[in-house]
Amino acid sequence: MKIGQALKEERQKLGLTQEQMIKGIISKGHYSKIERGLESISIDTLFRIILKHHIDISDFFNKVKYDYYTSEDKKAEELKQKMLHAFNNNQREKVGIYLNEILDLKEHQLFKYRTIIAIASLENSLSDLSLAFKNKIVTRFSEHENWVENIGALQLFSDCMKIFSLEQVDYFLGRL
């Protein structure tokens, strides 16, 4: 769903006219074109409208994000869903197939790491993960001062606590 469509849907849920939706923010003519996908909206204007009407930002962006993903992002999202289904249904063969597809992604390094750790955890083989792999993860946390503000890094940290040494966990938690 495009941003204009999502705004229209939210406006209709709230029972508002276009004028009521944007009063004091932008012109009705411009807003009408935004809803129809003929013009774009600035992020400032979008936030002003969303916040004015107490629209849940997370829900709003979840509605539109798929239309703005790259093809690689869409592939990663699809693989996340497939992998979850395979895990939940104990389909080990499919887990292996999806792992290979995930590893073939050009980006999404955190997703790759999390998947490898999840599979190793499922197979009780965390101790078999190489020191080089563990060091890559440690390096990933070390390269950013504010890694705790990155949801992907936090998810990875949560998944990785089992493979970090106590000293490494203490070091990272000490940086919070």
NORQUIDA-V346884 format. One record per residue. N is the residue number from 1. RES is the residue in three letters. SS is DSSP state (2 for helix, 1 for strand, 0 for the rest). PSI is psi in degrees with one decimal (999 if undefined). Layout:
BEGIN
N,RES,SS,PSI ; N,RES,SS,PSI
END
This chain:
BEGIN
1,MET,0,133.3 ; 2,LYS,0,162.6 ; 3,ILE,2,-44.2 ; 4,GLY,2,-42.1 ; 5,GLN,2,-41.3 ; 6,ALA,2,-38.5 ; 7,LEU,2,-43.2 ; 8,LYS,2,-44.2 ; 9,GLU,2,-44.4 ; 10,GLU,2,-42.7 ; 11,ARG,2,-44.7 ; 12,GLN,2,-37.7 ; 13,LYS,2,-36.9 ; 14,LEU,2,-9.0 ; 15,GLY,0,33.9 ; 16,LEU,0,152.6 ; 17,THR,0,168.9 ; 18,GLN,2,-41.2 ; 19,GLU,2,-42.7 ; 20,GLN,2,-35.5 ; 21,MET,2,-36.7 ; 22,ILE,2,8.0 ; 23,LYS,0,125.8 ; 24,GLY,0,5.6 ; 25,ILE,0,-58.2 ; 26,ILE,0,173.2 ; 27,SER,0,152.0 ; 28,LYS,2,-40.2 ; 29,GLY,2,-44.8 ; 30,HIS,2,-44.3 ; 31,TYR,2,-40.9 ; 32,SER,2,-41.8 ; 33,LYS,2,-32.4 ; 34,ILE,2,-48.1 ; 35,GLU,2,-34.7 ; 36,ARG,0,-0.3 ; 37,GLY,0,17.3 ; 38,LEU,0,-23.0 ; 39,GLU,0,159.2 ; 40,SER,0,170.2 ; 41,ILE,0,140.9 ; 42,SER,0,154.5 ; 43,ILE,2,-36.1 ; 44,ASP,2,-46.2 ; 45,THR,2,-42.4 ; 46,LEU,2,-47.2 ; 47,PHE,2,-38.6 ; 48,ARG,2,-42.6 ; 49,ILE,2,-47.6 ; 50,ILE,2,-47.3 ; 51,LEU,2,-36.0 ; 52,LYS,2,-36.5 ; 53,HIS,0,12.2 ; 54,HIS,0,40.6 ; 55,ILE,0,133.0 ; 56,ASP,0,117.4 ; 57,ILE,2,-43.0 ; 58,SER,2,-47.0 ; 59,ASP,2,-42.1 ; 60,PHE,2,-49.3 ; 61,PHE,2,-29.7 ; 62,ASN,2,-31.3 ; 63,LYS,2,-36.4 ; 64,VAL,2,-17.1 ; 65,LYS,2,-37.3 ; 66,TYR,2,-34.9 ; 67,ASP,2,-16.0 ; 68,TYR,2,-0.3 ; 69,TYR,0,151.8 ; 70,THR,0,169.0 ; 71,SER,2,-33.5 ; 72,GLU,2,-40.7 ; 73,ASP,2,-41.9 ; 74,LYS,2,-40.9 ; 75,LYS,2,-42.2 ; 76,ALA,2,-43.3 ; 77,GLU,2,-42.6 ; 78,GLU,2,-43.1 ; 79,LEU,2,-34.3 ; 80,LYS,2,-45.8 ; 81,GLN,2,-43.8 ; 82,LYS,2,-41.9 ; 83,MET,2,-43.4 ; 84,LEU,2,-43.8 ; 85,HIS,2,-44.2 ; 86,ALA,2,-41.9 ; 87,PHE,2,-49.3 ; 88,ASN,2,-24.3 ; 89,ASN,0,13.6 ; 90,ASN,0,42.9 ; 91,GLN,0,78.3 ; 92,ARG,2,-36.0 ; 93,GLU,2,-43.9 ; 94,LYS,2,-35.7 ; 95,VAL,2,-43.8 ; 96,GLY,2,-40.7 ; 97,ILE,2,-47.1 ; 98,TYR,2,-35.2 ; 99,LEU,2,-46.0 ; 100,ASN,2,-39.4 ; 101,GLU,2,-38.3 ; 102,ILE,2,-43.6 ; 103,LEU,2,-23.0 ; 104,ASP,0,-12.4 ; 105,LEU,0,141.3 ; 106,LYS,0,-30.2 ; 107,GLU,0,-155.1 ; 108,HIS,0,46.1 ; 109,GLN,2,-40.7 ; 110,LEU,2,-39.7 ; 111,PHE,2,-40.6 ; 112,LYS,2,-48.2 ; 113,TYR,2,-46.6 ; 114,ARG,2,-38.2 ; 115,THR,2,-44.5 ; 116,ILE,2,-44.2 ; 117,ILE,2,-40.4 ; 118,ALA,2,-43.1 ; 119,ILE,2,-43.5 ; 120,ALA,2,-37.8 ; 121,SER,2,-44.1 ; 122,LEU,2,-37.4 ; 123,GLU,0,8.0 ; 124,ASN,0,42.3 ; 125,SER,0,28.8 ; 126,LEU,2,-35.7 ; 127,SER,2,-16.9 ; 128,ASP,2,-9.7 ; 129,LEU,0,136.0 ; 130,SER,0,154.5 ; 131,LEU,2,-36.3 ; 132,ALA,2,-42.4 ; 133,PHE,2,-46.4 ; 134,LYS,2,-40.2 ; 135,ASN,2,-34.0 ; 136,LYS,2,-41.0 ; 137,ILE,2,-44.5 ; 138,VAL,2,-42.3 ; 139,THR,2,-38.7 ; 140,ARG,2,-41.4 ; 141,PHE,2,-34.2 ; 142,SER,2,-23.3 ; 143,GLU,0,-11.6 ; 144,HIS,0,128.6 ; 145,GLU,0,-39.6 ; 146,ASN,0,47.9 ; 147,TRP,2,-23.1 ; 148,VAL,2,-13.4 ; 149,GLU,2,0.0 ; 150,ASN,0,114.3 ; 151,ILE,2,-38.3 ; 152,GLY,2,-42.1 ; 153,ALA,2,-39.2 ; 154,LEU,2,-41.3 ; 155,GLN,2,-42.1 ; 156,LEU,2,-44.5 ; 157,PHE,2,-44.6 ; 158,SER,2,-44.8 ; 159,ASP,2,-31.3 ; 160,CYS,2,-10.2 ; 161,MET,0,-28.9 ; 162,LYS,0,-23.7 ; 163,ILE,0,-11.7 ; 164,PHE,0,150.7 ; 165,SER,0,162.8 ; 166,LEU,2,-36.7 ; 167,GLU,2,-40.9 ; 168,GLN,2,-43.1 ; 169,VAL,2,-46.3 ; 170,ASP,2,-42.6 ; 171,TYR,2,-49.8 ; 172,PHE,2,-40.2 ; 173,LEU,2,-30.8 ; 174,GLY,2,-17.9 ; 175,ARG,0,-3.2 ; 176,LEU,0,999
END
